Amino acid sequence: MNFSQRLGLFILILISVIYVYSSFFGENFKMPEFKFPQKETPQYNPLEEQKEEKPVVAAETGAKNIKIFLLDKSGELRSVNRECDSQKETSCFEFAITELISAPSKWEKSKGFTSEIPNGTKILSVRESSGSAMIDLSSDFEAGGGAESTYMRIKQLIKTANSNTSQPVYLYINGKQANVIGGDGVMIKQPLNERSLDE
């Protein structure tokens, strides 16, 4: 390599050095920014806390099974169930007597259940205290049917009442304690129990 070639190479290297220096270390030189990758931080949203699933707690209910007594196809007394909501009803005992007077339901009729309690019988009052319970019915309860029908309707009432309270139960007709029911004079002993119709 002769002198002129060495000189040209030197100049080329010098120009390259100056260019590199001015490019990287000059006033306008800026190091490229390097950003570390960042994980996305979930944004806090108070509304999402409210959306969190919470265990479903069944609402407390006052459902209570009661029994009323009807006659089946063979004429025997049989109990049927009703459900009393004690949070809505004043008294499940009163509810039971009301259901008895209005029974049987359409479904019960379709299954052959009947009742000897005359249509039109009205409940004048039902009271239950710590010492006794009282049922006051209209005189329609005594109407028609003969002695056997009267006997069976009283038994329906006795068995329904005793199944739904532990208190002694007394029957009144039009506000007076009933000792004789119906035109045939079916006698009853009070309070109402399984021996009330024994002679």
C-alpha positions as CSV (number, residue, x, y, z in Angstrom):
1,M,0.0,0.0,0.0
2,N,1.6,3.3,-1.1
3,F,1.5,6.6,0.7
4,S,-1.5,8.0,-1.1
5,Q,-3.6,4.9,-0.3
6,R,-2.6,5.1,3.3
7,L,-3.5,8.8,3.4
8,G,-6.9,8.1,1.8
9,L,-7.6,5.3,4.3
10,F,-6.6,7.6,7.2
11,I,-8.9,10.3,6.0
12,L,-11.8,7.9,5.5
13,I,-11.3,6.5,9.1
14,L,-11.1,10.1,10.4
15,I,-14.3,11.1,8.7
16,S,-16.1,8.0,10.0
17,V,-14.9,8.7,13.6
18,I,-16.1,12.4,13.3
19,Y,-19.4,11.2,11.9
20,V,-19.9,8.6,14.6
21,Y,-18.9,11.0,17.3
22,S,-21.2,13.8,16.1
23,S,-24.0,11.4,15.7
24,F,-23.8,9.8,19.1
25,F,-22.3,12.5,21.3
26,G,-23.5,15.7,19.6
27,E,-26.1,18.0,21.2
28,N,-28.9,16.5,19.1
29,F,-28.0,13.0,20.1
30,K,-30.6,11.2,22.2
31,M,-30.4,7.7,23.5
32,P,-33.3,5.7,22.4
33,E,-35.8,5.2,25.2
34,F,-36.2,1.6,26.4
35,K,-39.3,0.7,28.3
36,F,-39.6,-2.4,30.3
37,P,-42.8,-4.2,29.6
38,Q,-45.3,-3.6,32.3
39,K,-48.1,-5.8,33.5
40,E,-51.5,-4.2,33.4
41,T,-52.8,-3.3,36.8
42,P,-56.5,-4.0,37.0
43,Q,-58.4,-0.8,37.7
44,Y,-60.4,-0.7,41.0
45,N,-64.1,-0.4,40.3
46,P,-66.3,-0.2,43.4
47,L,-69.3,-1.3,41.4
48,E,-67.7,-4.6,40.6
49,E,-67.5,-5.4,44.3
50,Q,-71.3,-5.1,44.4
51,K,-71.6,-7.5,41.5
52,E,-69.7,-10.3,43.3
53,E,-71.8,-13.3,43.7
54,K,-73.0,-13.9,47.2
55,P,-74.4,-17.1,48.6
56,V,-78.2,-17.2,48.2
57,V,-79.8,-17.5,51.6
58,A,-83.3,-18.9,51.5
59,A,-85.8,-16.5,52.9
60,E,-87.2,-17.7,56.2
61,T,-90.8,-18.7,55.9
62,G,-93.4,-19.5,58.5
63,A,-94.9,-22.4,56.5
64,K,-96.6,-24.9,58.8
65,N,-98.6,-28.0,57.8
66,I,-102.0,-28.3,59.3
67,K,-104.6,-31.0,59.0
68,I,-108.3,-30.8,58.2
69,F,-110.7,-33.9,58.2
70,L,-112.9,-34.8,55.3
71,L,-114.9,-37.9,54.3
72,D,-113.4,-40.2,51.7
73,K,-115.3,-42.2,49.1
74,S,-116.2,-44.9,51.7
75,G,-117.5,-42.3,54.1
76,E,-114.5,-42.6,56.5
77,L,-112.8,-39.5,58.0
78,R,-109.4,-38.9,56.6
79,S,-107.0,-36.0,57.1
80,V,-105.8,-33.8,54.2
81,N,-103.0,-31.3,54.5
82,R,-103.0,-27.6,54.1
83,E,-100.1,-25.2,54.4
84,C,-100.4,-22.2,56.7
85,D,-98.1,-19.3,56.5
86,S,-97.7,-18.2,60.1
87,Q,-96.2,-14.9,59.0
88,K,-99.4,-14.0,57.1
89,E,-102.1,-15.7,59.1
90,T,-103.2,-14.4,62.4
91,S,-103.5,-17.9,63.7
92,C,-102.9,-21.3,62.0
93,F,-105.7,-22.7,64.3
94,E,-108.1,-20.2,62.8
95,F,-106.8,-20.9,59.3
96,A,-107.5,-24.6,59.9
97,I,-111.1,-24.0,60.9
98,T,-111.6,-21.6,57.9
99,E,-110.2,-24.3,55.5
100,L,-112.4,-26.9,57.0
101,I,-115.6,-24.8,56.6
102,S,-114.7,-24.1,52.9
103,A,-113.4,-27.6,52.0
104,P,-113.2,-29.7,49.9
105,S,-111.1,-28.1,47.2
106,K,-111.7,-28.9,43.5
107,W,-108.9,-31.3,43.5
108,E,-110.2,-33.0,46.7
109,K,-113.7,-33.3,45.1
110,S,-112.1,-34.9,42.1
111,K,-110.6,-37.6,44.4
112,G,-114.0,-38.3,46.0
113,F,-113.6,-36.2,49.2
114,T,-116.8,-34.7,50.7
115,S,-117.8,-32.7,53.7
116,E,-120.9,-32.9,55.9
117,I,-120.5,-29.3,57.0
118,P,-123.5,-27.4,55.3
119,N,-122.8,-24.8,52.6
120,G,-123.5,-21.3,54.0
121,T,-121.9,-22.1,57.4
122,K,-120.2,-18.9,58.6
123,I,-117.4,-18.5,61.0
124,L,-118.4,-15.8,63.5
125,S,-115.3,-15.9,65.6
126,V,-112.3,-18.1,66.3
127,R,-110.1,-17.3,69.3
128,E,-107.2,-19.0,70.8
129,S,-105.6,-18.0,74.2
130,S,-103.1,-19.6,76.5
131,G,-105.9,-21.5,78.3
132,S,-108.5,-22.4,75.7
133,A,-109.7,-22.0,72.2
134,M,-113.2,-21.0,71.0
135,I,-115.0,-21.6,67.7
136,D,-118.3,-19.6,67.1
137,L,-120.2,-20.7,64.1
138,S,-123.5,-19.6,62.6
139,S,-126.7,-21.6,63.0
140,D,-126.2,-22.9,59.4
141,F,-123.8,-25.5,60.9
142,E,-126.9,-27.2,62.4
143,A,-129.0,-27.1,59.3
144,G,-130.4,-30.3,57.6
145,G,-128.9,-33.7,57.0
146,G,-130.3,-35.7,59.9
147,A,-128.6,-37.2,62.9
148,E,-125.9,-39.1,61.0
149,S,-124.8,-36.1,59.0
150,T,-124.8,-33.9,62.1
151,Y,-122.7,-36.5,64.0
152,M,-120.1,-36.6,61.1
153,R,-119.8,-32.8,60.8
154,I,-119.2,-32.5,64.5
155,K,-116.5,-35.2,64.3
156,Q,-114.9,-33.3,61.4
157,L,-114.8,-30.2,63.5
158,I,-113.5,-32.0,66.6
159,K,-110.7,-33.9,64.8
160,T,-109.6,-30.8,62.9
161,A,-109.6,-28.6,66.0
162,N,-107.7,-31.1,68.2
163,S,-105.1,-31.7,65.4
164,N,-104.2,-28.0,65.3
165,T,-104.1,-26.8,68.9
166,S,-103.2,-28.3,72.3
167,Q,-105.7,-26.1,74.1
168,P,-109.2,-27.2,75.1
169,V,-111.6,-26.2,72.4
170,Y,-115.2,-25.0,72.9
171,L,-117.9,-24.8,70.3
172,Y,-120.4,-22.0,70.2
173,I,-123.4,-21.5,67.9
174,N,-124.5,-17.8,67.4
175,G,-122.5,-16.8,70.5
176,K,-123.9,-19.5,72.8
177,Q,-122.1,-22.6,74.0
178,A,-123.4,-25.6,72.1
179,N,-124.5,-28.6,74.1
180,V,-127.1,-29.9,71.6
181,I,-126.6,-29.7,67.8
182,G,-129.3,-29.9,65.1
183,G,-133.0,-30.7,65.0
184,D,-132.4,-34.3,66.0
185,G,-130.6,-33.1,69.1
186,V,-127.1,-34.6,68.9
187,M,-125.6,-33.9,72.3
188,I,-122.0,-33.0,72.7
189,K,-119.8,-32.7,75.8
190,Q,-117.4,-29.7,76.0
191,P,-114.5,-29.1,75.6
192,L,-114.4,-30.9,72.2
193,N,-112.5,-34.2,72.2
194,E,-112.8,-37.8,71.0
195,R,-115.3,-38.5,73.8
196,S,-117.6,-35.5,73.2
197,L,-120.1,-37.6,71.3
198,D,-120.2,-40.5,73.7
199,E,-123.6,-41.0,75.3
